[in-house]
Amino acid sequence: MLAVALIGYLTITVLVGILASRFVNDSRDYVLAGRRLPMFLAASAMFATWFGSETILGASSEFVTHGLLGVIEDPFGASLCLLLIGIFFARPLYRMDILTFGDFYRVKYNQKVELIASIFLVLSYFGWIAAQLIAMGIIINVIFDLPIAIGVLVSAATMLLYTYFGGMWSVSITDFMQTVIIIGGLIYLTVDVLINSNGITPIIEQAPEHFFDMLPEPDFYSIIYYITAWITIGLGSIPQQDVFQRVMSAKTERIAVRASYLGAFMYLTVAMMPLLIVLSTRLLQPDLAGLGDTQLTLPMMVLNHSSTWIKVLFFGALLSAILSTCSGATLAPATILAENLIRPFIRQINDRQFLLILRLSVVFITLIAVVLALVRSNIYELVGESSILSLVSLFVPMVAALYWKRATATGALLSMISGIVTWLIFQFFNFELPGVMSALAVSGIFMVAGSLAFGKSKAAAESLAEISLSEKP
């Protein structure tokens, strides 16, 4: 029954996604759902941005191994990211009325910055998508006893099918449907676990000492790594196309802001449930805590300990979470690739042709992510690496463009390149300090120094041009 139910669920998801393609009349519909999403669709889309494999499988694995400090990056950092977007970034981005984050760097700086930023944006997504495909492969392996590689291929084909046709409309509508299943399934399973555990008290009491510590040890390195965990996704995922598309797809600016707040609240509260469920395995099935791959702890617990109905709910919720994250994460770099890396080099192109390029870009991004998924296996690491890339290269130029009038294109380029180079150096030589913090600091220093030392900002140059024109007779 479980296998039949999951196959049926995947089939319905694909059909709903394909039917959503009826709303796609042009490239703007495909990328931003025509900027017509109401509150319930916009909020569920924001919530579903990252609520996938890393939250249910990756984070729960880190939690059972390292306690609360092991999951600062996700879900706490991810929730922080959505909150900051609502406070500082949703309004100014929505008012720009652009198609991609690459466009943002072109408008605020120039085409060179757009090109470099777009390359970094595309590269930052492959690990993220691969993590979702690996999680789907794990599920298929657990349920159908098929190799994880086969599961990865099946998952990629399913996601690709409905994303290819419906774009952001498919992503948004299936996100809402999947959010309902995620929340419903996890609530039901959490209640069942608490009943079988005789409440939450026995679960907490059997946890190791300091398991629920929220603050690090009071020494320099612990504090630095703690801050790094907060900002990896908390700041690193702000300059990302998938978040940008969800903000820009809202019907109004107010909906974009409120959807960010609601998404942050939903993310943090719902993400606590899989952590609680995994912790209960120490009480209900302690043998599962010793599995070689702790990412399997949660699905194996449900598979071996729960009724068929609960299995259907849990694996349906898990598939929902992963599919919603994977589809949005695939559409995002595909949009950047088509709009900012391909389109500028094609002299004449109509919207219909551009829509085809967008869809073919979805296929290309999926294929690259499949290859990466077949050679890597750690979900949490893949997700963290993806956010780090955008954090050390794109975050500082983005903030400077919005909130510092003296920011220049030269400063932005130096910031991007110096941040990436610094991070790579730290990775290669394995310094004690985390490369993320050092690279972010270097990126900021070069942004300021480059902007002050070389030329005027774009805004200043445009102002001088307007003055010059006004003085002409």
Number of C-alpha atoms within 10 A of each C-alpha: 10 18 13 9 15 18 13 12 16 18 13 13 23 21 15 18 27 19 15 22 20 12 16 21 14 14 22 18 20 26 27 25 27 20 20 16 24 15 18 14 25 30 29 27 34 28 31 30 24 29 28 28 29 28 27 26 25 24 27 34 28 22 23 24 14 15 22 20 18 21 24 25 23 29 28 22 24 28 26 24 24 30 22 17 25 22 14 14 20 25 18 11 19 21 11 12 12 17 21 24 27 27 23 20 24 18 16 21 23 17 17 15 25 22 19 20 29 26 17 19 25 21 16 22 29 26 25 29 30 31 31 32 33 28 30 28 24 25 23 24 17 17 15 12 11 14 13 22 21 16 23 27 19 16 25 26 15 16 24 23 17 24 27 24 21 26 34 34 30 30 31 30 22 28 32 21 16 25 24 14 21 25 20 15 20 24 17 13 22 19 14 16 23 17 11 13 16 11 13 14 10 13 20 15 10 12 16 10 9 11 16 15 12 14 12 15 11 8 8 11 14 13 14 15 16 19 16 21 21 22 24 28 30 26 24 27 29 25 24 24 26 27 25 24 26 31 31 29 30 27 18 18 18 14 20 27 25 18 29 29 23 20 23 25 17 20 26 19 13 20 23 18 19 22 25 19 23 28 25 26 23 17 18 16 16 13 12 19 21 11 12 9 11 20 24 20 24 23 21 19 21 21 18 11 15 16 10 13 11 19 22 22 23 26 25 22 23 26 26 27 28 29 29 30 25 31 31 28 26 29 30 26 29 26 29 26 24 20 21 24 19 14 16 12 8 8 6 8 9 7 12 12 11 17 22 14 20 27 22 15 23 26 20 14 23 27 17 14 22 23 15 19 28 17 9 14 17 16 26 24 15 23 26 20 19 22 24 26 25 29 30 32 31 31 23 26 31 20 15 20 22 14 11 13 13 17 29 28 27 23 28 32 25 23 30 30 19 23 32 24 16 21 22 16 13 17 13 10 8 11 10 8 13 16 23 27 22 16 26 24 18 22 30 25 18 22 26 21 15 20 23 16 11 12 16 17 22 19 16 15 12 12 12 12 11 11 11 10 10 9 7 6 4
